[in-house]
Amino acid sequence: MKYKFLLVLMMGLAVLSFSSCYYDKADIVYPPSTACDTTGATFSAKVLPLLNSKCNLCHGGTAAAGAGIKLDTYAAVKIQAGNGKLVGSIAHTAGFKPMPQGTPQLPACEIAVIKAWVNAGALNN
Ligand code: HEC
């Protein structure tokens, strides 16, 4: 008698946890198609702040860790955009050093933002 009650209780809990799991994760399983917005992907508003937070610990200022590659001014970033290394490195394209070094690849949307800026001519905007 006692065990039957426990069994029913556990089954109830199992059903509850499965259903809540399904609903909680719905937006991860089916991400909205508008998740990544690359409009307004300008150098000053989007690209430089991103590089400052993810790359310039090594590639900024007087940091020696970036092997001499600078990404903290427009002129410096323009060089890496023009030679293909900026996009190649963050997209983990074969033939380029995968960046950011030592940490996981950037989220797809951050890569898309940088690509959009480069494809629009890598302007000083
Ligand atoms: C932990 C330090 C570190 C971080 C963080 C880092 N880099 Fe680098 N990066 C390096 C080093 C070191 C090299 C030189 C690697 C080599 O030659 O083996 C390098 C090389 C590069 C190159 C040249 C790639 C090539 O194929 O020649 C580019 C472009 C670059 N980094 C961009 C970035 C970008 C963009 C980010 C941020 C998303 C980033 N790095 C984050 C240390 C770092």
Backbone and ligand atoms as CSV (ligand in chain L), in Angstrom:
chain,resi,resn,atom,element,x,y,z
A,1,MET,N,N,0.840,-1.203,0.000
A,1,MET,CA,C,0.000,0.000,0.000
A,1,MET,C,C,0.876,1.255,0.000
A,2,LYS,N,N,1.783,1.282,0.952
A,2,LYS,CA,C,2.700,2.410,1.097
A,2,LYS,C,C,3.534,2.591,-0.185
A,3,TYR,N,N,4.002,1.447,-0.741
A,3,TYR,CA,C,4.884,1.509,-1.915
A,3,TYR,C,C,4.147,1.970,-3.159
A,4,LYS,N,N,2.867,1.537,-3.264
A,4,LYS,CA,C,2.065,1.957,-4.416
A,4,LYS,C,C,1.968,3.489,-4.452
A,5,PHE,N,N,1.765,4.052,-3.266
A,5,PHE,CA,C,1.649,5.511,-3.165
A,5,PHE,C,C,2.961,6.177,-3.629
A,6,LEU,N,N,4.075,5.647,-3.169
A,6,LEU,CA,C,5.388,6.197,-3.543
A,6,LEU,C,C,5.615,6.107,-5.053
A,7,LEU,N,N,5.210,4.943,-5.610
A,7,LEU,CA,C,5.396,4.718,-7.044
A,7,LEU,C,C,4.622,5.751,-7.854
A,8,VAL,N,N,3.371,5.967,-7.462
A,8,VAL,CA,C,2.526,6.945,-8.161
A,8,VAL,C,C,3.140,8.344,-8.020
A,9,LEU,N,N,3.614,8.646,-6.831
A,9,LEU,CA,C,4.225,9.953,-6.582
A,9,LEU,C,C,5.447,10.157,-7.482
A,10,MET,N,N,6.285,9.123,-7.569
A,10,MET,CA,C,7.502,9.241,-8.386
A,10,MET,C,C,7.173,9.370,-9.868
A,11,MET,N,N,6.161,8.618,-10.314
A,11,MET,CA,C,5.777,8.730,-11.729
A,11,MET,C,C,5.257,10.130,-12.020
A,12,GLY,N,N,4.494,10.647,-11.081
A,12,GLY,CA,C,3.969,12.000,-11.226
A,12,GLY,C,C,5.096,13.013,-11.345
A,13,LEU,N,N,6.081,12.881,-10.474
A,13,LEU,CA,C,7.227,13.788,-10.506
A,13,LEU,C,C,7.996,13.667,-11.818
A,14,ALA,N,N,8.134,12.420,-12.292
A,14,ALA,CA,C,8.870,12.193,-13.539
A,14,ALA,C,C,8.160,12.893,-14.696
A,15,VAL,N,N,6.852,12.733,-14.767
A,15,VAL,CA,C,6.077,13.363,-15.839
A,15,VAL,C,C,6.207,14.885,-15.750
A,16,LEU,N,N,6.094,15.398,-14.521
A,16,LEU,CA,C,6.219,16.840,-14.315
A,16,LEU,C,C,7.566,17.361,-14.786
A,17,SER,N,N,8.637,16.659,-14.400
A,17,SER,CA,C,9.964,17.167,-14.750
A,17,SER,C,C,10.212,17.073,-16.251
A,18,PHE,N,N,9.687,16.025,-16.892
A,18,PHE,CA,C,9.855,15.930,-18.349
A,18,PHE,C,C,9.147,17.079,-19.048
A,19,SER,N,N,7.920,17.337,-18.628
A,19,SER,CA,C,7.162,18.367,-19.341
A,19,SER,C,C,7.754,19.751,-19.096
A,20,SER,N,N,8.211,20.034,-17.866
A,20,SER,CA,C,8.763,21.366,-17.623
A,20,SER,C,C,10.066,21.528,-18.393
A,21,CYS,N,N,10.813,20.431,-18.502
A,21,CYS,CA,C,12.059,20.442,-19.252
A,21,CYS,C,C,11.778,20.826,-20.705
A,22,TYR,N,N,10.766,20.201,-21.288
A,22,TYR,CA,C,10.421,20.470,-22.674
A,22,TYR,C,C,10.122,21.954,-22.890
A,23,TYR,N,N,9.325,22.525,-22.019
A,23,TYR,CA,C,8.937,23.917,-22.226
A,23,TYR,C,C,10.091,24.883,-21.939
A,24,ASP,N,N,10.889,24.593,-20.893
A,24,ASP,CA,C,11.999,25.483,-20.542
A,24,ASP,C,C,13.002,25.607,-21.680
A,25,LYS,N,N,13.226,24.494,-22.387
A,25,LYS,CA,C,14.296,24.471,-23.380
A,25,LYS,C,C,13.789,24.767,-24.791
A,26,ALA,N,N,12.519,25.076,-24.915
A,26,ALA,CA,C,11.930,25.232,-26.249
A,26,ALA,C,C,12.658,26.283,-27.083
A,27,ASP,N,N,13.067,27.385,-26.450
A,27,ASP,CA,C,13.692,28.437,-27.257
A,27,ASP,C,C,15.155,28.141,-27.567
A,28,ILE,N,N,15.718,27.130,-26.875
A,28,ILE,CA,C,17.077,26.707,-27.227
A,28,ILE,C,C,17.001,25.701,-28.372
A,29,VAL,N,N,16.001,24.794,-28.291
A,29,VAL,CA,C,15.846,23.775,-29.331
A,29,VAL,C,C,15.377,24.417,-30.636
A,30,TYR,N,N,14.479,25.396,-30.520
A,30,TYR,CA,C,13.961,26.074,-31.711
A,30,TYR,C,C,14.284,27.559,-31.616
A,31,PRO,N,N,15.548,27.956,-31.837
A,31,PRO,CA,C,15.888,29.373,-31.667
A,31,PRO,C,C,15.142,30.234,-32.676
A,32,PRO,N,N,14.715,31.420,-32.263
A,32,PRO,CA,C,14.042,32.304,-33.201
A,32,PRO,C,C,14.992,32.687,-34.326
A,33,SER,N,N,14.486,32.755,-35.568
A,33,SER,CA,C,15.366,32.980,-36.707
A,33,SER,C,C,15.950,34.391,-36.693
A,34,THR,N,N,15.382,35.292,-35.899
A,34,THR,CA,C,15.861,36.666,-35.857
A,34,THR,C,C,16.891,36.855,-34.745
A,35,ALA,N,N,17.457,35.744,-34.227
A,35,ALA,CA,C,18.346,35.822,-33.065
A,35,ALA,C,C,19.568,36.699,-33.315
A,36,CYS,N,N,20.096,36.691,-34.545
A,36,CYS,CA,C,21.307,37.467,-34.796
A,36,CYS,C,C,21.004,38.640,-35.720
A,37,ASP,N,N,21.161,39.827,-35.189
A,37,ASP,CA,C,20.889,41.035,-35.957
A,37,ASP,C,C,22.219,41.720,-36.272
A,38,THR,N,N,22.597,41.756,-37.546
A,38,THR,CA,C,23.880,42.364,-37.910
A,38,THR,C,C,23.699,43.777,-38.465
A,39,THR,N,N,22.465,44.305,-38.404
A,39,THR,CA,C,22.303,45.695,-38.839
A,39,THR,C,C,22.978,46.605,-37.813
A,40,GLY,N,N,23.589,47.646,-38.305
A,40,GLY,CA,C,24.292,48.555,-37.399
A,40,GLY,C,C,25.598,47.974,-36.894
A,41,ALA,N,N,26.180,47.028,-37.650
A,41,ALA,CA,C,27.457,46.429,-37.263
A,41,ALA,C,C,28.591,47.368,-37.666
A,42,THR,N,N,28.701,48.484,-36.951
A,42,THR,CA,C,29.743,49.464,-37.262
A,42,THR,C,C,30.994,49.184,-36.437
A,43,PHE,N,N,32.096,49.800,-36.867
A,43,PHE,CA,C,33.351,49.574,-36.161
A,43,PHE,C,C,33.256,50.059,-34.715
A,44,SER,N,N,32.762,51.288,-34.545
A,44,SER,CA,C,32.778,51.860,-33.190
A,44,SER,C,C,31.727,51.250,-32.268
A,45,ALA,N,N,30.542,50.911,-32.821
A,45,ALA,CA,C,29.459,50.430,-31.960
A,45,ALA,C,C,29.565,48.941,-31.652
A,46,LYS,N,N,30.037,48.155,-32.616
A,46,LYS,CA,C,30.002,46.709,-32.437
A,46,LYS,C,C,31.376,46.046,-32.472
A,47,VAL,N,N,32.172,46.360,-33.508
A,47,VAL,CA,C,33.395,45.589,-33.748
A,47,VAL,C,C,34.465,45.871,-32.693
A,48,LEU,N,N,34.777,47.152,-32.480
A,48,LEU,CA,C,35.838,47.464,-31.515
A,48,LEU,C,C,35.494,47.013,-30.086
A,49,PRO,N,N,34.253,47.254,-29.611
A,49,PRO,CA,C,33.923,46.771,-28.265
A,49,PRO,C,C,34.081,45.252,-28.134
A,50,LEU,N,N,33.718,44.527,-29.205
A,50,LEU,CA,C,33.846,43.069,-29.190
A,50,LEU,C,C,35.329,42.656,-29.118
A,51,LEU,N,N,36.144,43.300,-29.952
A,51,LEU,CA,C,37.574,42.985,-29.947
A,51,LEU,C,C,38.182,43.344,-28.586
A,52,ASN,N,N,37.748,44.467,-28.027
A,52,ASN,CA,C,38.286,44.867,-26.727
A,52,ASN,C,C,37.953,43.843,-25.647
A,53,SER,N,N,36.765,43.278,-25.712
A,53,SER,CA,C,36.401,42.342,-24.650
A,53,SER,C,C,36.940,40.936,-24.887
A,54,LYS,N,N,37.100,40.529,-26.159
A,54,LYS,CA,C,37.475,39.136,-26.414
A,54,LYS,C,C,38.916,38.948,-26.894
A,55,CYS,N,N,39.560,39.985,-27.376
A,55,CYS,CA,C,40.834,39.795,-28.063
A,55,CYS,C,C,41.962,40.659,-27.520
A,56,ASN,N,N,41.630,41.830,-27.000
A,56,ASN,CA,C,42.685,42.804,-26.760
A,56,ASN,C,C,43.440,42.653,-25.452
A,57,LEU,N,N,43.076,41.634,-24.697
A,57,LEU,CA,C,43.922,41.227,-23.584
A,57,LEU,C,C,45.288,40.833,-24.159
A,58,CYS,N,N,45.264,40.244,-25.345
A,58,CYS,CA,C,46.506,39.827,-26.015
A,58,CYS,C,C,46.894,40.772,-27.164
A,59,HIS,N,N,45.886,41.327,-27.865
A,59,HIS,CA,C,46.175,42.089,-29.085
A,59,HIS,C,C,46.049,43.605,-28.906
A,60,GLY,N,N,45.952,44.070,-27.658
A,60,GLY,CA,C,45.766,45.498,-27.446
A,60,GLY,C,C,46.922,46.151,-26.721
A,61,GLY,N,N,47.022,47.471,-26.850
A,61,GLY,CA,C,47.994,48.264,-26.099
A,61,GLY,C,C,49.410,47.741,-26.228
A,62,THR,N,N,50.045,47.559,-25.066
A,62,THR,CA,C,51.429,47.104,-25.079
A,62,THR,C,C,51.525,45.610,-24.803
A,63,ALA,N,N,50.368,44.899,-24.826
A,63,ALA,CA,C,50.389,43.465,-24.543
A,63,ALA,C,C,51.326,42.746,-25.510
A,64,ALA,N,N,52.147,41.880,-24.969
A,64,ALA,CA,C,53.110,41.155,-25.802
A,64,ALA,C,C,52.538,39.809,-26.245
A,65,ALA,N,N,51.378,39.420,-25.670
A,65,ALA,CA,C,50.857,38.065,-25.888
A,65,ALA,C,C,50.272,37.853,-27.276
A,66,GLY,N,N,50.081,38.905,-28.049
A,66,GLY,CA,C,49.412,38.772,-29.339
A,66,GLY,C,C,50.336,38.659,-30.531
A,67,ALA,N,N,51.577,38.329,-30.294
A,67,ALA,CA,C,52.541,38.098,-31.371
A,67,ALA,C,C,52.667,39.304,-32.296
A,68,GLY,N,N,52.508,40.520,-31.749
A,68,GLY,CA,C,52.701,41.726,-32.543
A,68,GLY,C,C,51.502,42.157,-33.353
A,69,ILE,N,N,50.426,41.354,-33.327
A,69,ILE,CA,C,49.217,41.718,-34.067
A,69,ILE,C,C,48.349,42.598,-33.178
A,70,LYS,N,N,48.027,43.808,-33.663
A,70,LYS,CA,C,47.229,44.742,-32.863
A,70,LYS,C,C,45.808,44.827,-33.394
A,71,LEU,N,N,44.855,44.885,-32.471
A,71,LEU,CA,C,43.444,44.975,-32.861
A,71,LEU,C,C,42.723,46.058,-32.060
A,72,ASP,N,N,43.469,47.083,-31.633
A,72,ASP,CA,C,42.845,48.080,-30.756
A,72,ASP,C,C,42.656,49.453,-31.394
A,73,THR,N,N,43.007,49.594,-32.677
A,73,THR,CA,C,42.719,50.847,-33.384
A,73,THR,C,C,42.128,50.494,-34.742
A,74,TYR,N,N,41.437,51.458,-35.362
A,74,TYR,CA,C,40.861,51.182,-36.672
A,74,TYR,C,C,41.943,50.790,-37.669
A,75,ALA,N,N,43.048,51.561,-37.715
A,75,ALA,CA,C,44.098,51.294,-38.706
A,75,ALA,C,C,44.641,49.864,-38.566
A,76,ALA,N,N,44.817,49.423,-37.325
A,76,ALA,CA,C,45.378,48.093,-37.085
A,76,ALA,C,C,44.385,46.990,-37.471
A,77,VAL,N,N,43.120,47.186,-37.126
A,77,VAL,CA,C,42.112,46.168,-37.433
A,77,VAL,C,C,41.883,46.092,-38.944
A,78,LYS,N,N,41.947,47.258,-39.602
A,78,LYS,CA,C,41.753,47.321,-41.057
A,78,LYS,C,C,42.784,46.436,-41.779
A,79,ILE,N,N,44.004,46.414,-41.286
A,79,ILE,CA,C,45.046,45.571,-41.894
A,79,ILE,C,C,44.640,44.094,-41.814
A,80,GLN,N,N,44.207,43.644,-40.636
A,80,GLN,CA,C,43.844,42.230,-40.454
A,80,GLN,C,C,42.543,41.884,-41.174
A,81,ALA,N,N,41.676,42.891,-41.354
A,81,ALA,CA,C,40.441,42.660,-42.118
A,81,ALA,C,C,40.786,42.495,-43.591
A,82,GLY,N,N,41.703,43.351,-44.067
A,82,GLY,CA,C,42.061,43.357,-45.484
A,82,GLY,C,C,42.830,42.129,-45.920
A,83,ASN,N,N,43.652,41.571,-45.044
A,83,ASN,CA,C,44.446,40.400,-45.442
A,83,ASN,C,C,43.710,39.078,-45.168
A,84,GLY,N,N,42.479,39.180,-44.681
A,84,GLY,CA,C,41.657,37.984,-44.488
A,84,GLY,C,C,41.874,37.268,-43.172
A,85,LYS,N,N,42.873,37.713,-42.406
A,85,LYS,CA,C,43.206,36.978,-41.184
A,85,LYS,C,C,42.178,37.168,-40.073
A,86,LEU,N,N,41.554,38.347,-40.015
A,86,LEU,CA,C,40.577,38.600,-38.954
A,86,LEU,C,C,39.431,37.591,-39.043
A,87,VAL,N,N,38.805,37.507,-40.213
A,87,VAL,CA,C,37.676,36.585,-40.381
A,87,VAL,C,C,38.167,35.137,-40.372
A,88,GLY,N,N,39.290,34.873,-41.039
A,88,GLY,CA,C,39.824,33.511,-41.080
A,88,GLY,C,C,40.083,32.953,-39.692
A,89,SER,N,N,40.641,33.783,-38.819
A,89,SER,CA,C,41.000,33.294,-37.485
A,89,SER,C,C,39.772,33.056,-36.610
A,90,ILE,N,N,38.782,33.943,-36.665
A,90,ILE,CA,C,37.608,33.746,-35.800
A,90,ILE,C,C,36.652,32.693,-36.355
A,91,ALA,N,N,36.678,32.492,-37.690
A,91,ALA,CA,C,35.814,31.470,-38.293
A,91,ALA,C,C,36.472,30.093,-38.220
A,92,HIS,N,N,37.701,30.045,-37.721
A,92,HIS,CA,C,38.491,28.807,-37.639
A,92,HIS,C,C,38.653,28.168,-39.021
A,93,THR,N,N,38.918,29.016,-40.014
A,93,THR,CA,C,39.165,28.543,-41.372
A,93,THR,C,C,40.549,27.892,-41.428
A,94,ALA,N,N,40.639,26.778,-42.148
A,94,ALA,CA,C,41.928,26.093,-42.287
A,94,ALA,C,C,42.963,27.058,-42.852
A,95,GLY,N,N,44.175,27.031,-42.304
A,95,GLY,CA,C,45.236,27.898,-42.791
A,95,GLY,C,C,45.421,29.144,-41.929
A,96,PHE,N,N,44.499,29.393,-41.009
A,96,PHE,CA,C,44.622,30.516,-40.086
A,96,PHE,C,C,44.723,29.993,-38.659
A,97,LYS,N,N,45.373,30.774,-37.801
A,97,LYS,CA,C,45.434,30.406,-36.385
A,97,LYS,C,C,44.062,30.630,-35.770
A,98,PRO,N,N,43.473,29.588,-35.168
A,98,PRO,CA,C,42.136,29.753,-34.582
A,98,PRO,C,C,42.156,30.696,-33.381
A,99,MET,N,N,41.258,31.693,-33.421
A,99,MET,CA,C,41.169,32.703,-32.357
A,99,MET,C,C,39.760,32.727,-31.775
A,100,PRO,N,N,39.550,33.173,-30.530
A,100,PRO,CA,C,40.576,33.624,-29.596
A,100,PRO,C,C,41.418,32.449,-29.080
A,101,GLN,N,N,42.698,32.669,-29.022
A,101,GLN,CA,C,43.610,31.593,-28.649
A,101,GLN,C,C,43.334,31.098,-27.230
A,102,GLY,N,N,43.239,29.793,-27.104
A,102,GLY,CA,C,43.113,29.183,-25.787
A,102,GLY,C,C,41.715,29.181,-25.199
A,103,THR,N,N,40.736,29.781,-25.896
A,103,THR,CA,C,39.357,29.759,-25.396
A,103,THR,C,C,38.429,29.345,-26.538
A,104,PRO,N,N,37.186,28.937,-26.211
A,104,PRO,CA,C,36.273,28.464,-27.266
A,104,PRO,C,C,35.996,29.525,-28.318
A,105,GLN,N,N,35.604,29.052,-29.495
A,105,GLN,CA,C,35.267,29.947,-30.613
A,105,GLN,C,C,34.192,30.949,-30.186
A,106,LEU,N,N,34.216,32.137,-30.783
A,106,LEU,CA,C,33.214,33.157,-30.484
A,106,LEU,C,C,31.824,32.633,-30.845
A,107,PRO,N,N,30.771,33.151,-30.165
A,107,PRO,CA,C,29.403,32.792,-30.560
A,107,PRO,C,C,29.165,33.157,-32.023
A,108,ALA,N,N,28.341,32.342,-32.709
A,108,ALA,CA,C,28.091,32.526,-34.146
A,108,ALA,C,C,27.671,33.958,-34.473
A,109,CYS,N,N,26.897,34.579,-33.596
A,109,CYS,CA,C,26.400,35.928,-33.905
A,109,CYS,C,C,27.534,36.955,-33.870
A,110,GLU,N,N,28.495,36.782,-32.981
A,110,GLU,CA,C,29.614,37.724,-32.927
A,110,GLU,C,C,30.483,37.577,-34.182
A,111,ILE,N,N,30.635,36.344,-34.653
A,111,ILE,CA,C,31.379,36.115,-35.900
A,111,ILE,C,C,30.624,36.762,-37.062
A,112,ALA,N,N,29.302,36.605,-37.068
A,112,ALA,CA,C,28.468,37.189,-38.138
A,112,ALA,C,C,28.577,38.711,-38.147
A,113,VAL,N,N,28.631,39.323,-36.973
A,113,VAL,CA,C,28.737,40.786,-36.880
A,113,VAL,C,C,30.061,41.256,-37.483
A,114,ILE,N,N,31.149,40.586,-37.134
A,114,ILE,CA,C,32.459,40.976,-37.680
A,114,ILE,C,C,32.497,40.747,-39.195
A,115,LYS,N,N,31.966,39.602,-39.638
A,115,LYS,CA,C,31.929,39.317,-41.084
A,115,LYS,C,C,31.124,40.382,-41.820
A,116,ALA,N,N,29.986,40.784,-41.247
A,116,ALA,CA,C,29.129,41.779,-41.892
A,116,ALA,C,C,29.884,43.094,-42.050
A,117,TRP,N,N,30.637,43.467,-41.009
A,117,TRP,CA,C,31.402,44.715,-41.075
A,117,TRP,C,C,32.499,44.617,-42.140
A,118,VAL,N,N,33.207,43.487,-42.191
A,118,VAL,CA,C,34.271,43.299,-43.190
A,118,VAL,C,C,33.667,43.297,-44.594
A,119,ASN,N,N,32.569,42.560,-44.781
A,119,ASN,CA,C,31.946,42.469,-46.104
A,119,ASN,C,C,31.404,43.805,-46.595
A,120,ALA,N,N,31.079,44.694,-45.651
A,120,ALA,CA,C,30.575,46.015,-46.032
A,120,ALA,C,C,31.717,46.977,-46.335
A,121,GLY,N,N,32.966,46.468,-46.321
A,121,GLY,CA,C,34.097,47.299,-46.702
A,121,GLY,C,C,35.026,47.687,-45.565
A,122,ALA,N,N,34.791,47.127,-44.365
A,122,ALA,CA,C,35.637,47.407,-43.195
A,122,ALA,C,C,35.831,48.922,-43.013
A,123,LEU,N,N,34.706,49.627,-42.980
A,123,LEU,CA,C,34.746,51.094,-42.907
A,123,LEU,C,C,35.049,51.586,-41.496
A,124,ASN,N,N,35.575,52.808,-41.444
A,124,ASN,CA,C,35.820,53.454,-40.153
A,124,ASN,C,C,34.542,54.181,-39.735
A,125,ASN,N,N,33.559,53.396,-39.313
A,125,ASN,CA,C,32.248,53.971,-39.019
A,125,ASN,C,C,31.854,53.806,-37.567
L,1,HEC,C1,C,45.422,34.570,-25.146
L,1,HEC,C2,C,45.923,35.521,-26.092
L,1,HEC,C3,C,45.118,35.754,-27.344
L,1,HEC,C4,C,43.787,36.061,-27.464
L,1,HEC,C5,C,42.743,36.216,-26.360
L,1,HEC,C6,C,43.531,36.253,-28.870
L,1,HEC,N1,N,44.683,36.065,-29.582
L,1,HEC,FE1,FE,44.909,36.274,-31.583
L,1,HEC,N2,N,46.818,35.622,-31.463
L,1,HEC,C7,C,47.493,35.313,-30.294
L,1,HEC,C8,C,48.809,34.801,-30.614
L,1,HEC,C9,C,49.858,34.331,-29.616
L,1,HEC,C10,C,48.901,34.808,-32.030
L,1,HEC,C11,C,50.042,34.300,-32.896
L,1,HEC,C12,C,49.768,32.813,-33.078
L,1,HEC,C13,C,50.813,32.107,-33.855
L,1,HEC,O1,O,51.475,32.706,-34.669
L,1,HEC,O2,O,50.884,30.882,-33.634
L,1,HEC,C14,C,47.648,35.341,-32.525
L,1,HEC,C15,C,47.361,35.527,-33.873
L,1,HEC,C16,C,46.223,36.147,-34.349
L,1,HEC,C17,C,45.974,36.486,-35.735
L,1,HEC,C18,C,46.855,36.104,-36.929
L,1,HEC,C19,C,46.266,34.790,-37.437
L,1,HEC,C20,C,47.038,34.123,-38.512
L,1,HEC,O3,O,46.525,33.129,-39.060
L,1,HEC,O4,O,48.153,34.561,-38.817
L,1,HEC,C21,C,44.784,37.127,-35.777
L,1,HEC,C22,C,44.084,37.708,-37.007
L,1,HEC,C23,C,44.270,37.162,-34.435
L,1,HEC,N3,N,45.171,36.585,-33.574
L,1,HEC,C24,C,43.042,37.680,-34.090
L,1,HEC,C25,C,42.463,37.507,-32.847
L,1,HEC,C26,C,41.081,37.838,-32.565
L,1,HEC,C27,C,40.124,38.448,-33.559
L,1,HEC,C28,C,40.876,37.526,-31.259
L,1,HEC,C29,C,39.589,37.673,-30.463
L,1,HEC,C30,C,38.426,37.044,-31.026
L,1,HEC,C31,C,42.117,36.996,-30.717
L,1,HEC,N4,N,43.050,36.994,-31.721
L,1,HEC,C32,C,42.296,36.605,-29.403
L,1,HEC,C33,C,47.006,35.473,-29.010
L,1,HEC,C34,C,45.677,35.744,-28.693
